[in-house]
Amino acid sequence: MTPRPARNNLLAGLFVLLSVVLAVVVSFMLAERGAGRGATRFVVRFSLSDGTAGLQSGSPVNLGGQPVGSVSDLRFEASKEGPQSAVLVDVEVRKDVILYENLSAFLEKPLLGTLSSINIASAGTPDAKNFVGGSARVEPGEVVQGSLAPPAFLAQAGFGPMQVEQIRETISDAQKAVDRLSTLIDKSSPEVETALADARSLIADAKTNLASWDQSVDVTLKNVENASARLSPMLDKGDKVIDNADAAITSAKAAFDDARAVIADNRQRIDTIIQDIWAAADKVNGETVPLLTDALRDARSAMGEAQLAVSDIRDLLTQEGPNLRRTLANVRLMSDQLKLTAIEVRSHPWRLLHEPNTKEVEAQALYDATRSYAAAASDVRAAAETVQALTAAAKRNPGDETQSTKLDAAGEELLKAMQGFRDAEQKFLSELVEAEKK
């Protein structure tokens, strides 16, 4: 006959095993449970660049972070002109959830693990325009557009698809302004070159004519000078001398008439050249210069908007830097604790179904002190690395007061970590001494 205590232990073990099996079966049943009868089944479309990494059949569909449905199937969108153009995700949502076609659906990837989910951040509004079906509500079989979820700290600060589209439009406007400026320069270049060629031709003609005029004037003045030198002796010789003087004066007058004729013959050409220069200058000032000015103004405005957007993102990252570091520190601590838990369960799996005795409790206390000591050492190491990184940044920017403030805060965190390390070390040594005594 089996002893009574042994039979009770056997029954207790069977009860525990049956409970575990039942819990596993119930979890699988709940995991495969759909959205129920009358669920709304529609399609969420993701581009190939966004992808659907981590999504699979059964992945949750949340509304504001709360589960309202699940993913039923995934497939590629067929394209008539080439390869696949998008990923279509079939989802089903409870019938009591009201959604509109202008909803905001995001693909959220977990911080740990590989199973992603679809989160509907906004259910949309009934005033949606250009809706597909008979109303603005999402009807069975309709397709809505999805996208990747922005980081949590950017989403909380209001950074979403609209801001991404604004940055893209700013960059596109800047590119259009640069293209327009290049087109204007290419279009106006032949006219400017023609005007410059006309100006060079005018200057060359003026130089040539001035040289001939200068020569004519010199010859005329020389003739006048010679005539004046010979005029006095001729006056003393009577009528013959007078006749010679008249002939000299006539010759001088003819020379002056020749110079005046040369100027008169070239006056129309000179006027035409001057008018061409003025016309070219007016065209450049009236058409080309305003177009170039407008193009440069548009480019400067677009680049200013892009610089403001980049500055806002940089300020946001700087503001949320401590939260990111705190989150990463928590993740690191959680990873260390999960590692220690896995080691403990793997080395002593029988403790899950066994009540420890006094000796085991004492050993567990020593183990907890050791784990606290290790966690405190890890905190000191992380704080020291933060101080080291901020010190290097302060050396690169010696006049930045923000770096000095961050360095002071990191120093305080290091002091707190050192104090925690000392407390954990004292507790560990005390537990170790108690264990040696026993």
C-alpha positions in Angstrom: 0.0 0.0 0.0 1.4 3.5 -1.0 2.1 5.7 2.1 -0.3 8.6 2.5 2.3 11.4 2.4 3.8 10.0 -0.9 0.3 9.8 -2.4 -0.5 13.4 -1.4 2.7 14.6 -3.0 1.9 12.6 -6.2 -1.6 14.2 -6.3 -0.2 17.7 -5.8 2.3 17.2 -8.6 -0.4 16.0 -11.0 -2.6 18.9 -10.1 0.2 21.4 -10.8 1.1 19.8 -14.1 -2.6 19.8 -15.2 -2.9 23.4 -14.2 0.1 24.4 -16.3 -1.2 22.4 -19.3 -4.6 24.0 -18.9 -3.1 27.5 -18.7 -1.0 26.9 -21.9 -4.1 25.7 -23.8 -6.2 28.7 -22.7 -3.4 31.1 -23.7 -3.3 29.5 -27.2 -7.1 29.7 -27.5 -7.1 33.4 -26.5 -4.2 34.2 -28.8 -6.1 32.7 -31.8 -9.3 34.3 -30.9 -10.5 36.8 -33.5 -12.5 40.0 -33.2 -15.8 38.1 -32.9 -18.8 38.0 -35.1 -19.7 41.0 -37.2 -16.1 42.3 -37.1 -15.1 44.9 -39.6 -12.5 43.5 -42.0 -10.5 46.0 -44.1 -7.0 46.4 -45.5 -4.1 48.5 -44.3 -1.6 49.4 -47.1 2.1 49.9 -46.3 4.7 51.0 -48.9 7.7 48.7 -49.6 10.1 51.4 -48.1 8.2 51.3 -44.8 7.7 47.5 -44.8 5.8 45.4 -42.3 8.7 44.0 -40.3 7.5 41.9 -37.3 3.8 41.7 -38.4 2.3 38.2 -38.8 -1.1 36.6 -38.7 -2.5 37.1 -35.2 -0.5 40.3 -34.5 -2.6 42.8 -32.4 -4.5 45.8 -33.8 -4.8 48.5 -31.1 -6.8 51.7 -30.9 -5.0 54.2 -28.7 -2.9 51.4 -27.3 -5.9 49.2 -26.4 -6.5 45.9 -28.3 -9.5 46.0 -30.7 -8.7 43.4 -33.3 -5.9 41.4 -34.9 -4.1 40.8 -38.2 -5.6 38.0 -40.3 -3.3 37.8 -43.3 -0.5 39.6 -45.2 0.2 39.7 -48.9 1.9 41.8 -51.6 -0.1 44.3 -53.8 -0.2 43.2 -57.4 1.2 45.6 -59.9 0.3 45.7 -63.6 3.4 47.5 -64.8 6.2 45.8 -62.7 7.1 44.1 -59.4 5.2 44.4 -56.2 4.6 48.0 -55.1 3.2 47.6 -51.5 2.3 45.2 -48.7 -1.4 44.7 -47.9 -2.3 43.7 -44.3 -5.8 42.2 -43.8 -7.1 43.2 -40.3 -10.4 42.7 -38.5 -11.7 45.1 -35.8 -14.5 44.7 -33.4 -17.9 45.8 -34.7 -18.4 48.3 -31.9 -15.3 50.3 -32.9 -16.2 53.2 -35.3 -13.4 54.1 -37.8 -13.3 56.6 -40.7 -11.2 56.5 -43.9 -8.9 59.4 -42.8 -7.7 57.4 -39.7 -4.0 57.3 -38.8 -2.6 53.8 -38.7 1.0 53.2 -37.6 3.3 50.1 -37.6 4.8 50.0 -34.1 7.9 47.9 -33.5 8.6 46.7 -29.9 11.8 47.8 -28.0 12.4 44.1 -27.2 11.3 41.1 -29.3 10.2 40.9 -32.9 6.4 40.9 -32.8 5.1 44.2 -34.2 1.6 45.6 -34.0 -0.7 48.1 -35.7 -1.8 51.1 -33.6 -4.6 53.3 -34.8 -3.6 56.7 -33.2 -6.6 58.5 -34.6 -10.0 57.0 -35.6 -10.5 59.8 -38.2 -13.4 62.2 -38.6 -16.7 61.9 -40.4 -16.0 64.9 -42.5 -13.4 63.0 -44.6 -13.3 64.0 -48.2 -12.9 61.9 -51.3 -14.0 58.7 -49.5 -14.2 55.5 -51.4 -17.3 53.7 -50.3 -20.8 54.8 -49.6 -19.8 56.9 -46.6 -16.8 58.2 -44.8 -16.7 55.2 -42.4 -14.4 52.3 -43.0 -16.4 49.6 -44.7 -15.5 45.9 -45.2 -12.8 45.4 -47.9 -11.7 49.1 -48.1 -8.0 50.0 -48.2 -6.5 52.7 -45.9 -2.9 53.9 -45.9 -0.5 53.1 -43.1 3.0 54.3 -42.1 5.8 53.7 -39.6 5.2 55.1 -36.2 7.6 58.0 -35.2 9.7 57.6 -32.0 7.7 58.1 -28.8 9.4 61.3 -27.7 8.9 62.9 -31.2 5.3 61.8 -31.3 4.6 63.3 -27.8 6.2 66.6 -29.0 3.7 66.7 -32.0 6.1 65.4 -34.7 4.1 63.3 -37.1 3.4 62.7 -40.8 2.5 66.3 -41.4 5.9 67.6 -40.1 7.7 65.0 -42.3 5.7 66.2 -45.3 6.5 69.8 -44.5 10.3 69.1 -44.4 10.0 67.2 -47.7 8.1 70.2 -49.3 10.7 72.6 -48.0 13.5 70.6 -49.6 11.5 70.3 -52.8 10.9 74.1 -52.9 14.6 74.8 -52.4 15.4 72.4 -55.3 12.8 74.1 -57.5 14.3 77.5 -56.7 17.8 76.4 -57.6 16.5 74.8 -60.9 14.7 78.0 -61.7 17.8 80.1 -61.1 19.9 77.8 -63.3 17.2 78.0 -66.1 17.1 81.8 -65.9 20.9 82.1 -66.1 21.0 79.7 -69.1 18.2 81.6 -70.8 19.7 85.1 -70.3 23.3 84.2 -71.0 23.1 84.6 -74.8 21.5 88.0 -74.5 24.1 89.2 -72.0 26.9 87.9 -74.2 25.4 89.7 -77.3 25.1 93.0 -75.4 28.7 92.7 -74.3 29.8 91.9 -77.8 28.0 95.0 -79.1 29.6 97.1 -76.4 33.1 95.8 -77.3 32.4 96.5 -81.0 31.2 100.1 -80.2 34.4 100.8 -78.2 36.6 99.4 -80.9 34.9 101.6 -83.6 35.1 104.6 -81.3 38.9 104.0 -80.8 39.4 103.7 -84.6 37.4 106.8 -85.4 39.1 108.8 -82.7 42.5 107.9 -84.1 41.6 109.1 -87.6 39.9 112.3 -86.2 43.0 113.0 -84.1 45.2 112.6 -87.2 43.0 114.9 -89.2 42.9 117.6 -86.5 46.7 117.4 -86.2 47.2 117.9 -89.9 44.7 120.8 -89.9 46.4 122.5 -87.0 49.8 122.0 -88.6 48.5 123.5 -91.9 47.1 126.5 -89.9 50.4 127.0 -88.1 52.3 126.9 -91.4 49.9 129.3 -93.0 50.2 131.7 -90.0 54.0 131.6 -90.2 53.9 132.4 -93.9 51.1 135.0 -93.6 53.2 138.0 -92.5 55.8 137.9 -95.4 53.0 137.5 -97.9 51.2 140.6 -96.7 54.2 142.7 -97.5 54.3 141.6 -101.2 51.1 143.2 -102.4 48.4 141.7 -104.3 50.3 138.5 -105.2 50.9 137.9 -101.5 47.3 138.6 -100.7 46.3 136.0 -103.4 48.7 133.5 -101.8 47.1 134.2 -98.3 43.7 133.8 -99.7 44.7 130.4 -101.2 46.2 129.3 -97.8 43.0 130.3 -96.0 40.9 128.5 -98.5 43.1 125.4 -98.0 42.7 125.6 -94.2 38.9 126.0 -94.6 38.8 122.9 -96.8 40.7 120.9 -94.2 38.2 122.0 -91.5 35.3 121.0 -93.9 36.9 117.6 -94.4 37.1 117.0 -90.7 33.5 118.1 -90.2 32.4 115.8 -93.0 34.1 112.8 -91.5 32.3 113.4 -88.2 28.9 114.0 -90.0 29.3 110.7 -92.0 29.9 108.7 -88.8 27.3 110.4 -86.6 24.4 108.0 -87.4 26.6 105.0 -86.8 27.7 106.4 -83.4 24.1 107.1 -82.4 23.0 103.6 -83.4 25.8 102.0 -81.3 25.0 104.2 -78.3 21.2 103.3 -78.6 22.1 99.5 -78.8 24.1 99.8 -75.6 21.3 101.6 -73.8 18.7 99.1 -75.0 20.9 96.1 -73.8 21.4 97.8 -70.4 17.7 98.4 -70.0 16.8 94.8 -70.9 19.3 93.5 -68.4 18.1 95.8 -65.6 14.4 95.4 -66.4 14.1 91.6 -67.0 17.2 89.6 -66.1 18.1 91.3 -62.8 14.5 91.0 -61.2 14.2 87.4 -62.2 17.6 86.6 -60.6 16.7 88.5 -57.5 13.3 86.6 -57.1 15.1 83.3 -57.6 17.7 84.1 -55.0 15.0 85.3 -52.6 13.0 82.1 -53.0 16.1 80.0 -52.5 17.1 81.9 -49.4 13.5 81.6 -48.0 13.4 77.8 -48.6 16.8 77.2 -47.1 15.8 79.3 -44.0 12.7 77.1 -43.5 14.8 74.0 -43.8 17.2 75.4 -41.3 14.4 76.1 -38.9 13.0 72.6 -39.2 16.4 71.1 -38.6 17.0 73.4 -35.6 13.6 72.3 -34.1 14.5 68.6 -34.4 17.9 69.2 -32.9 16.4 71.1 -29.9 13.8 68.4 -29.5 16.5 65.7 -29.4 18.6 67.8 -26.9 15.5 68.2 -24.7 14.6 64.5 -24.7 18.2 63.4 -24.3 17.9 62.7 -20.5 14.7 60.7 -21.1 16.4 58.6 -23.7 19.4 57.9 -21.5 17.1 57.0 -18.6 15.2 54.6 -20.8 18.3 53.0 -22.1 19.6 52.6 -18.5 16.3 50.9 -17.5 16.5 48.6 -20.5 20.1 47.7 -19.5 19.0 47.1 -15.9 16.1 45.0 -17.1 18.4 43.0 -19.3 20.8 42.3 -16.5 17.9 41.2 -14.2 16.4 38.9 -16.9 19.8 37.4 -17.4 20.2 36.7 -13.7 16.6 35.3 -13.6 17.3 33.0 -16.5 20.5 31.8 -14.8 18.7 31.1 -11.5 15.8 29.3 -13.2 18.2 27.2 -15.3 20.4 26.2 -12.4 17.6 25.5 -9.9 14.3 24.8 -11.8 12.9 22.8 -8.9 12.5 25.9 -6.8 9.4 26.8 -8.9 7.5 23.9 -7.3 9.3 23.6 -3.9 9.1 25.7 -0.7 12.7 26.5 0.4 13.9 25.7 3.9 15.8 28.0 6.3 19.2 27.2 4.8 17.9 28.0 1.3 16.4 31.2 2.5 19.7 32.3 4.0 21.4 31.4 0.7 18.8 33.3 -1.2 19.5 36.4 1.0 23.2 36.1 0.2 22.3 35.7 -3.4 20.1 38.9 -3.3 22.9 40.9 -1.7 25.3 39.7 -4.4 22.9 40.6 -7.1 22.3 44.1 -5.6 26.1 44.5 -5.4 26.4 43.6 -9.0 23.6 46.0 -10.0 25.2 48.9 -8.0 28.5 48.2 -9.8 26.7 48.4 -13.1 25.1 51.7 -12.2 28.5 53.1 -11.2 30.0 52.0 -14.5 27.1 53.6 -16.5 27.3 56.9 -14.6 31.1 57.0 -15.1 30.8 56.4 -18.8 28.2 59.3 -19.0 30.6 61.6 -17.1 33.4 60.6 -19.5 31.3 61.3 -22.6 30.1 64.7 -21.3 33.7 65.7 -20.3 34.8 65.0 -23.9 31.9 67.0 -25.3 32.8 69.9 -22.9 36.4 69.9 -24.1 35.2 70.2 -27.7 32.9 73.1 -26.8 34.6 74.9 -23.8 32.2 77.9 -23.9 28.9 75.9 -23.9 27.1 76.4 -20.6 24.6 73.6 -21.5 27.4 71.0 -21.5 28.6 72.3 -18.1 25.1 71.9 -16.7 24.8 68.4 -18.0 28.2 67.5 -16.6 27.2 68.8 -13.1 24.0 66.7 -13.3 26.0 63.6 -14.4 28.5 64.2 -11.5 25.6 64.1 -9.0 24.3 60.9 -10.6 27.7 59.4 -10.3 27.9 60.4 -6.6 24.5 58.8 -6.0 25.6 55.6 -7.8 28.8 55.5 -5.7 26.7 55.8 -2.5 24.4 53.0 -3.6 27.5 50.9 -4.4 28.9 51.4 -0.9 25.5 50.5 0.7 25.2 47.3 -1.5 28.9 46.4 -0.7 28.3 46.8 3.0 25.2 44.6 2.8 27.0 42.0 0.8 29.9 41.9 3.3 27.4 41.6 6.2 25.6 38.7 4.5 28.9 37.0 3.7 30.1 37.3 7.3 26.8 35.9 8.6 27.1 33.0 6.2 30.6 32.3 7.4 29.6 32.3 11.0 26.8 29.7 10.4 
